[in-house]
Amino acid sequence: MTAGQKAFRRFVLRSFEEHQYDLGRTLTWCERHYHKLSEPERIAMNHLTIRERNEVLSEIITLGLAKC
């Protein structure tokens, strides 16, 4: 996992847990609160490919399903 993926994963996981593993609410929150990231985190995440982002989201979805 790249540094950008790790930053993206941390950002999404924080919200995912706060929203009781509701992926829709989580992604909406992340979109609206992107400014809460530090500048290095934003830069790292902006360099992710679609595939890299999807790999992280797939892992998080699997984690959420395991919690249900």
N, C-alpha and C positions, 0 to 999 in steps of 0.2 A: 504494500500500500504506500502510495506516495505521500509526501508531506501535505500536499493540497487535499488529497483524499482524507487524510487524518483530520485536518482542520474542518472540512465539510462534515465529516462523520460526527465530530464533537458537537458542532453547531446544531446539526439536525437531531442528534440523540438527546441533547438537553431539552429541546422543545418536545420531542416525541414522548419522553417520560412525563413532562409537565402536562401534556394534553392526553394523558391516559391511553397512549398508543393509538391515537386516532391519526392516521397518516394524512388525511385530507386537511384537518385543522393544523397539523404540524407544518405541512408544506405551505399553506396560506400564511401562517405566522412567520415562517422563515423568509418568505418573499417580502413581507411587509417590514421585517425587522433586520434586514441585511446590514443596515447601518450600525448595528450593535457589534459587528465584528471589528477586530483591530485591522489596521491597514495591511499588515503582513498576511493576515488570514484572508482578507478580501483578494489580495493579489494572487495568493496561492490558489484560491478557489476559482478565480477567473481564468486560470491557465488549465483547468481540468477539461478534458474532452467529454463529450456526451457519454461515451462508454464508461469513463472513469466515474462520472457522477452516478450513472445507473448501477454500477457495481456496488457503490456505497449504499444507495437506496435499496437495492436487492438484499444486501446484508441486514439492513435495518428492518425491512419488512419481515424477513425470516425471524429476526429477534423478536419482533412484536407478536408474530403468530405463536412463537414458543411461549410467550408470556400469557396468552389467552387460555 
